[in-house]
């Protein structure tokens, strides 16, 4: 796996990273969805919601013409609203729902700020900072941004839809090491119940996490369990709702 080391830039290197000849830090690079893309997504979802409202109107008017059909009670309630208020109301509600879904999705997108002295990952308006001295390597693993520490432990693994070339350019510009993939790819093994040679308690955490995977209401649980496994020195990656693992090198690991 190729790893691109920071290239000399002619700027002095200090404890807070490279800076220009004047000693001033390089301005941070902020990577997030562009305003144009956000507007486009919001408009598209609002339009889709409007279309859904129109379909609900047509479906309600059709159901009340049938002798026996499910949902005739709600359909009669809707069609009892006089026009044009029925159409206006359904289209407005549909557009609002579509816009709400779009805004929630954008709020959940990852924003990345790369500076000379730290990397900040922001999701749901909650920034998490990683000092430069702790970030040994950064790379994209499929649709996830991964930061590794000096001991190969994962500092962060976050779903990321940002352009890979923009990410690589930002990290390189600020002097961070960037790889074109996971240098520890071959170390991962698939987890199965009662896997041997794992730290004490890891199998129980994997079992709980397997139940949490694929359930939207327990997505935060899966994230928390990943963090618990990381504290035990176990790196986890998911593929098609299957869990794969590798161990961070330790002097005296404790096994199940």
Secondary structure, DSSP 8 states (H G I E B T S, - for coil): --EE-----SS-EETTEEB-TTS-B---EEE---HHHHHHHHHHHHHHHHHHHHHHHHHHHHHTTSSS-TTHHHHHHHHTS-TTHHHHHHHHHHHHHHHHHHHHHHHTS-EEEE-SSEEEEEETTEEEEEEGGG--EEEEETTEEEEE-TTS-EEEEEE--S-HHHHHHHHHHTT--EESS-TTGGG-EE--TT-TT--TTHHHHHHHHHHHTT-GGGHHHHHHHHHHHHHTTEEEEEETTEEEEEE---SS----
